Amino acid sequence: MSLSGAHNNRGEVKVRDSLDDLSTELADYIAELSEASVKERGVFAIALSGGSLVSLMGKLCDAPYNKTVDWSKWYVFWADERVVAKNHTDSNYKLAKDGLLSKVPVVPSHVHSINDSVSAEEAADEYEFAIRQLVKTRVVSVSDNSDCPKFDLILLGMGPDGHVASLFPNHSVLNEKDEWVTFITDSPKPPPERITFTLPVINSASNVAVVVTGDSKAEAVHLAIDDVGPDCPSLPARMVQPNGKLVWFLDKPAASKLDHPQQG
């Protein structure tokens, strides 16, 4: 069974029975956006996160995507990163390299990872500077509504607490309006030091996909998507309200507490 549909103003919700079906759906979605972006702009600027997201992207390494996607036009960024060495098990870069980037012909100079040899604050500043240079050359588009970068696609996971990227509930960085990339040194889950895109950057993207699996996240999915009223705590995931298009990719356990999953 496959469920999908528009969900009030919280974007399109796709629910799939199995992780295999969800992976195929996600690969199709990314490949289509890549093709459309390359056709329109000549490049595809994509930002990744960590967690189970990269393994769910794994089908991009297989036929037909490994041949049909124009990997040479991909520019890869991270919506958040742990401030650890690139070969550390906690590194989102390492996760993506091992699970995807080493298996497809992405141009190495198009892969923009953080400087892992400086402090969290310096890493965030350097990363923002690098993105600003690429906005100037329009490798990354610029928002129609602000000076923010407009990534073609930002891929996010979500934690059981409703955090996305490294934007955690009740954290002061949720209120950051001026920086594109900021840092935290007190992440509630290890490792403590991280850099993260801010909400204005996430919400300036042309497309945002939030990929969530497992019943441990079902309550957060409900609070992030359903019309829960003003008295419920506003999770970071609910603050993802892009100017572009928002799509949720859920397995059935993650979607189990949604009020109205729609047949599509």
Protein Blocks (a to p, Z undefined) as FASTA:
>chain_A
ZZdddehjnopadddfbfklmmmmmmmmmmmmmmmmmmmnopacddddehjllmmmmmmm
pcfklmmpcfklpccddfbdcdddfkbfklmklmmmmmmmmmpccdfklpccddfkbcfk
lmmmmmmmmmmmmmmnomaccdfkbmbdcdfbdcddddfkopahjbdehiaklmpmkbmb
dcdfkbfbdcfbdcdddfklmmmpfbdcdddedjklmmmmmmmmmcnbjkbccdfklmpc
cfbdcdddddfklmmmgfblcdZZ
